[in-house]
Amino acid sequence: MSNAGTEHRRLLWKCRRGLRETGVLLEDFMRHRYDALTPRERRCLAVLLEYPEPELLACIVGEQAAPDATTAQLLQRIRAGSK
């Protein structure tokens, strides 16, 4: 398997969260939108998935500001889901 495929599987696994809703949202995003992400967006996603659950959820729902414009844009796309 390629490095890209391995990275995709690793990040998909990290989408599994204690809060089912968060996990479903992230897994849906990974399955439908990951391939269209730029390398920079993929790095931002990898960083986001390292956040503790409460901090990640706060970012997703907009209660906590994103650290940069790329991450803010990525969070908007995650909120939008696979539409």
N, C-alpha and C positions, 0 to 999 in steps of 0.2 A: 504494500500500500504506500502511496506517496506521502510525503511530509504534510502536504495540504490536507489529505484525507485523514491522517493521524491527528492533526491539529483540530480538524472539524469534530472528530469523535471525542477528543479530549474536552473541548469546549462544550459539546452537547452534554457530556456527563456532568460538567460543572453547573449546568443549568438546573439540575435536580436540586430542589430547595425544600426547606422545611414547610414553607407556605406553598401549598399546592398551586394556588393562583399564580404566584410568581414563577414557579417552575413551568407551568403550562404556557404562560406568556413567553418566557424565554425559549423554551423548546420549540414553540411554534415559529418564533422569529428565526431561530437557527435553521429549521427545516425549510422555510420558505424564502428567507432573505440572505442567508449567510453567503451564498455563492456570488451575490451581487455586491458585496462589501469590498471596499478598497483595502489594500494592505494596512493603511493607517487605521481605518475603522475596525478592522479585525484585531489590531493591537489594542485599541480602546475597549473593545468588547472583552478581550482577555483580561484586561485590568479590571473592568467592571465586575467580572465574574469572580474576582478575588475578594471583592468587598464582603464584609459580614452581611448577613441577611437583612438586618434592620436598615443599614446604610444603603444597601442596594435598593431595597424597596422604597426608601425615601427619595432616592434619585429617580426611580421609575415613575413614581406618582408626582414628582415635581416639588416635593417638600424640601429637598436639598439641591442646591445648585450644582450643576456639572462643573468639573474642573477646567474645561476648555470648550471651545466652539464645536470641535469634532465630536466630542462626547455628548454634548447637548443635542446635536443633530441626530446622533445615533439613538439616544434615549427617545427622541420624538418618533423615530422609525419603530422602535420597540413598542412604544405606546400604541402606535397605529396598527400593530399586528401584521398579519399577512395580507391585508387588504391592498 
